[in-house]
Amino acid sequence: MKEKEIAAASAALIEELKGQILKKIELVRSNIVEGQGSNSESYIQMLMMIDEDLDDVLLNWEYDSISARRIGSFFDEED
């Protein structure tokens, strides 16, 4: 893939991932606000798991963790 194609594919992938992540975050938010499943015994366990997973995401947040080369190789594998 050429650099221009990689840049375009990367931008498209970023937007797609952002959309998917934001939809999931909204669903989790709705479930928490509405107390979805709050009558079950596993509700506290679920909240704790989500809290820990979000801590991991925030602690490991790195803007440069995936290089353009790795993204390019990802797209090459799909061809």
Backbone torsions as a table, in degrees:
resi	resn	phi	psi	omega
1	MET	NA	144.1	177.4
2	LYS	-81.1	158.9	-178.2
3	GLU	-55.9	-39.7	-179.7
4	LYS	-64.2	-41.2	178.8
5	GLU	-66.8	-39.5	178.2
6	ILE	-63.8	-43.4	179.6
7	ALA	-62.1	-43.9	179.8
8	ALA	-66.1	-43.7	179.0
9	ALA	-65.3	-38.9	178.0
10	SER	-63.3	-44.6	179.4
11	ALA	-62.4	-41.6	179.0
12	ALA	-65.4	-42.7	179.3
13	LEU	-63.6	-43.0	178.8
14	ILE	-58.7	-47.3	-179.1
15	GLU	-64.3	-40.6	178.6
16	GLU	-64.0	-45.3	179.6
17	LEU	-65.1	-41.7	176.9
18	LYS	-57.4	-46.7	180.0
19	GLY	-60.9	-45.2	179.7
20	GLN	-63.4	-44.5	-178.8
21	ILE	-64.5	-44.9	-178.8
22	LEU	-64.6	-36.1	175.8
23	LYS	-63.2	-42.7	179.8
24	LYS	-66.6	-41.7	178.1
25	ILE	-61.4	-42.2	179.5
26	GLU	-64.0	-39.7	178.5
27	LEU	-65.4	-43.3	176.7
28	VAL	-61.8	-45.0	179.1
29	ARG	-58.3	-46.7	179.6
30	SER	-60.9	-43.8	179.7
31	ASN	-62.5	-39.2	179.6
32	ILE	-70.1	-48.0	-178.0
33	VAL	-62.8	-42.2	-178.3
34	GLU	-82.3	-5.6	-179.1
35	GLY	67.3	31.0	-179.7
36	GLN	-54.8	119.5	178.8
37	GLY	81.7	8.7	-174.8
38	SER	-68.7	-11.5	177.7
39	ASN	-85.1	-11.3	-178.0
40	SER	-87.9	156.1	-179.9
41	GLU	-68.7	-24.1	-176.2
42	SER	-86.4	0.5	-176.6
43	TYR	-60.0	-47.2	-179.9
44	ILE	-63.9	-40.9	178.7
45	GLN	-61.9	-41.3	178.4
46	MET	-63.6	-44.8	179.3
47	LEU	-62.6	-40.7	178.5
48	MET	-63.7	-41.2	179.9
49	MET	-64.0	-45.7	179.4
50	ILE	-61.9	-43.4	179.7
51	ASP	-60.3	-45.6	179.3
52	GLU	-65.5	-42.3	179.5
53	ASP	-63.7	-40.6	178.6
54	LEU	-67.6	-35.9	173.7
55	ASP	-59.1	-45.0	179.3
56	ASP	-59.9	-44.8	-179.8
57	VAL	-60.0	-47.8	-177.6
58	LEU	-68.3	-37.3	179.5
59	LEU	-68.8	-31.9	-176.1
60	ASN	-99.1	10.0	-177.0
61	TRP	-64.6	119.0	177.8
62	GLU	-137.1	121.2	-178.6
63	TYR	-68.2	-30.3	-176.0
64	ASP	-104.5	23.6	-175.1
65	SER	-72.5	-22.2	177.4
66	ILE	-120.2	117.3	-178.6
67	SER	-80.5	161.9	176.8
68	ALA	-59.4	-32.2	179.0
69	ARG	-63.8	-43.9	179.9
70	ARG	-66.1	-38.7	178.2
71	ILE	-65.2	-42.0	178.5
72	GLY	-61.0	-41.5	179.7
73	SER	-68.4	-30.9	176.3
74	PHE	-61.3	-45.3	-179.1
75	PHE	-71.5	-33.7	178.2
76	ASP	-62.9	-35.1	-179.2
77	GLU	-67.8	-27.9	-179.0
78	GLU	-76.1	-22.0	-176.8
79	ASP	-67.9	NA	NA
